[in-house]
């Protein structure tokens, strides 16, 4: 800056500042970091001994500055952290970075990213709206219920009253077993499992823990003020983590579609 001011006056300072900043960014930031990233496996072992030497030499200096930092943090009411931490944004950047490496499995990187996003999603992001939910009532005949079961391939169905309240959850397996044994099916409430409720605004990981502790595969989703909004299943939540889950019937239907069209 002093040299530019002497040679070209104040007008040259701006130009020199821009050129200097650009040069530093290119040759001291972008090129070295790009090279180190692309050749990290070769560079790391080569530079490790010198890094260890510098760390040992500068250890007393590091202790002094760490002590000053901790003292200031304690005066400010902060909590000293012994372990290195990263923010959620930094962790996302790390995952995106390793995903771009050729030797990193893409599915593994996507799974880790899904796990990070898993904790910030709520039930509202995954549940099935109530108007798309197939329900039954105890006033239906056995043939009507069997027709709904066979057409939808359901494992559980909500049982509702005439005014729209949920009486419980019917396990299809239990229904079919009772049908084979000739028992009275939905005429008694003992055939039904108790409905478990969650609100739509809780995180999906909390919902999964609650459903697991209550041994409930399906939960009725309702808003904070009470109205039913839909249902959520353990499968819905796990699909947010591992992707689409297909059962045997869905796989067979998919294979049939592939055979009928272009693969």
C-alpha positions in Angstrom: 0.0 0.0 0.0 2.9 2.4 0.9 4.7 1.6 -2.3 1.5 2.0 -4.5 0.8 5.3 -2.8 4.3 6.6 -3.5 4.3 5.4 -7.2 0.8 6.2 -8.3 -0.8 8.2 -5.5 -4.0 7.4 -3.6 -5.7 6.3 -6.9 -3.3 3.3 -7.2 -4.1 2.0 -3.7 -7.5 0.6 -4.7 -6.1 -1.2 -7.7 -3.2 -2.7 -5.8 -5.4 -3.8 -3.0 -7.7 -5.6 -5.4 -4.8 -7.2 -7.2 -3.1 -8.3 -4.0 -6.4 -9.8 -2.6 -7.0 -11.6 -5.8 -3.4 -13.0 -5.8 -3.6 -14.1 -2.2 -6.9 -15.9 -2.8 -5.6 -17.7 -5.9 -2.1 -18.7 -4.8 -2.5 -18.9 -1.0 -6.1 -20.3 -0.8 -7.7 -21.8 -3.8 -4.8 -23.6 -5.6 -3.0 -25.0 -2.4 -6.3 -26.2 -0.9 -7.5 -27.8 -4.2 -4.1 -29.5 -4.6 -4.1 -30.7 -1.0 -7.6 -32.1 -1.3 -6.9 -33.9 -4.6 -3.6 -35.3 -3.3 -4.4 -35.7 0.4 -3.4 -39.4 0.6 0.1 -38.6 -0.7 0.6 -35.3 1.1 -0.6 -36.3 4.6 2.1 -38.9 5.3 4.7 -36.7 3.8 3.8 -33.6 5.9 2.9 -35.5 9.1 6.4 -35.5 10.6 6.9 -31.8 10.0 3.5 -31.1 11.5 4.3 -33.2 14.6 7.6 -31.3 15.0 5.9 -27.9 14.7 3.2 -29.0 17.2 5.8 -30.0 19.8 7.8 -26.8 19.3 4.8 -24.6 19.6 3.1 -26.6 22.4 4.2 -24.0 25.1 2.8 -21.2 23.0 -0.5 -23.2 22.5 -0.8 -23.7 26.3 -0.4 -20.0 27.0 -3.0 -18.9 24.4 -5.4 -21.8 25.4 -5.1 -20.7 29.1 -5.9 -17.1 28.1 -8.8 -18.2 26.0 -10.2 -20.4 28.8 -9.8 -17.7 31.4 -11.7 -15.2 29.2 -14.4 -17.8 28.6 -14.8 -18.5 32.3 -15.1 -14.8 33.1 -17.8 -14.5 30.4 -19.7 -17.4 31.9 -18.9 -19.8 29.1 -18.3 -23.6 29.5 -14.9 -25.0 28.6 -15.1 -27.8 26.1 -12.4 -30.4 26.0 -13.5 -32.0 22.7 -13.5 -30.5 19.3 -17.0 -29.7 17.9 -18.4 -28.7 14.6 -21.6 -27.0 13.8 -24.4 -28.7 11.9 -23.7 -26.6 8.8 -20.0 -27.6 8.9 -21.0 -31.3 9.2 -23.2 -31.0 6.1 -20.3 -29.4 4.3 -18.0 -32.3 5.3 -20.5 -34.9 4.1 -21.0 -33.0 0.8 -17.2 -32.9 0.4 -16.6 -36.6 1.0 -19.5 -37.4 -1.3 -17.6 -35.8 -4.2 -14.5 -38.1 -3.6 -14.3 -40.9 -6.2 -13.4 -43.5 -3.6 -16.3 -42.8 -1.2 -19.4 -44.9 -1.6 -22.3 -42.6 -2.7 -25.0 -44.6 -0.9 -23.0 -44.4 2.4 -22.7 -40.6 2.0 -26.4 -40.3 1.2 -27.3 -42.3 4.3 -25.2 -40.1 6.5 -26.8 -37.0 5.0 -30.2 -38.5 5.6 -29.3 -39.2 9.2 -28.4 -35.6 9.7 -31.6 -34.4 8.1 -33.6 -37.0 10.0 -33.3 -35.1 13.3 -34.6 -31.8 11.9 -37.7 -33.2 10.2 -41.1 -33.4 11.9 -44.0 -35.7 11.7 -45.7 -33.1 9.5 -43.1 -33.9 6.8 -43.8 -37.6 6.6 -47.4 -38.4 7.7 -50.3 -39.5 5.4 -53.2 -37.0 5.4 -56.4 -38.2 6.9 -58.4 -37.8 3.7 -56.1 -40.4 2.1 -56.3 -42.9 4.9 -58.5 -46.0 4.4 -60.6 -46.5 7.5 -63.2 -49.1 8.6 -66.0 -49.2 11.1 -67.5 -51.9 13.3 -70.8 -51.6 11.4 -69.2 -53.0 8.3 -69.7 -56.6 7.3 -66.9 -59.0 7.2 -67.0 -59.1 3.4 -66.7 -55.3 3.2 -63.6 -55.4 5.5 -62.1 -58.3 3.5 -62.6 -56.4 0.3 -60.8 -53.3 1.7 -57.9 -55.5 3.0 -57.5 -57.4 -0.3 -57.5 -54.2 -2.4 -55.1 -52.2 -0.3 -52.7 -54.8 1.1 -52.9 -53.1 4.5 -51.4 -54.5 7.7 -53.3 -52.2 10.0 -56.5 -50.1 9.6 -57.9 -47.4 11.8 -61.4 -48.1 13.1 -63.7 -45.1 13.3 -67.1 -44.3 14.8 -69.9 -42.7 13.0 -68.9 -39.2 14.2 -65.3 -39.7 13.0 -63.6 -40.6 16.3 -60.9 -43.3 16.3 -62.0 -46.4 18.3 -58.7 -48.2 17.8 -56.4 -49.9 15.3 -57.3 -53.3 13.7 -54.4 -55.6 12.9 -55.2 -57.3 9.7 -53.4 -60.5 10.8 -55.5 -60.7 13.9 -58.7 -60.1 11.9 -57.9 -62.9 9.4 -57.0 -65.3 12.2 -60.3 -64.7 13.9 -62.1 -65.0 10.6 -60.6 -68.5 10.0 -61.5 -69.5 13.6 -65.0 -68.3 13.1 -65.0 -65.8 16.0 -67.0 -62.7 16.3 -64.7 -60.1 14.6 -65.2 -56.4 15.2 -68.3 -56.8 17.4 -66.1 -56.5 20.5 -63.5 -53.8 21.3 -61.0 -56.5 22.4 -60.2 -57.1 18.8 -58.8 -53.6 18.5 -55.5 -52.2 19.6 -55.5 -48.9 21.4 -54.9 -45.9 19.2 -51.6 -44.1 19.9 -51.5 -40.3 19.2 -48.7 -38.0 18.3 -48.7 -34.3 17.3 -47.6 -33.2 13.9 -45.0 -30.8 15.2 -42.7 -33.2 17.0 -39.4 -34.4 15.4 -39.6 -37.7 13.7 -36.8 -39.2 15.8 -38.8 -38.4 19.0 -42.0 -39.9 17.4 -40.0 -43.0 16.6 -38.8 -43.3 20.2 -42.4 -42.8 21.5 -43.9 -45.4 19.1 -41.1 -47.9 20.0 -41.7 -47.4 23.7 -45.5 -47.9 23.3 -44.9 -50.8 20.9 -47.1 -49.1 18.3 -46.4 -49.5 14.6 -49.0 -46.8 13.6 -49.8 -43.5 15.3 -52.7 -41.1 14.8 -51.4 -37.7 14.0 -53.3 -34.7 15.4 -52.6 -31.0 15.7 -52.0 -29.2 19.0 -55.6 -28.2 19.3 -56.9 -31.7 18.8 -58.3 -32.4 15.2 -56.9 -35.5 13.5 -54.6 -34.7 10.6 -53.5 -38.2 9.4 -51.5 -41.3 10.4 -47.8 -42.0 10.5 -46.2 -45.5 10.6 -42.7 -46.7 11.6 -42.2 -47.4 7.9 -42.9 -43.8 7.0 -40.3 -42.6 9.4 -37.6 -45.1 8.5 -38.1 -44.3 4.8 -36.9 -40.8 5.6 -33.6 -42.4 6.7 -33.0 -45.3 4.3 -35.2 -44.4 1.4 -38.2 -46.2 -0.1 -39.1 -49.6 1.6 -40.9 -52.1 -0.6 -42.7 -55.2 0.7 -43.0 -58.4 -1.3 -46.3 -57.4 -3.0 -44.9 -54.0 -4.1 -41.8 -55.6 -5.5 -43.9 -58.1 -7.5 -46.0 -55.2 -8.9 -42.9 -53.3 -9.8 -41.4 -56.3 -11.6 -44.6 -56.7 -13.6 -44.5 -53.1 -14.6 -40.9 -53.4 -15.7 -41.6 -56.6 -17.7 -44.5 -54.8 -19.5 -42.4 -51.7 -20.4 -38.9 -50.7 -21.4 -36.2 -51.6 -18.9 
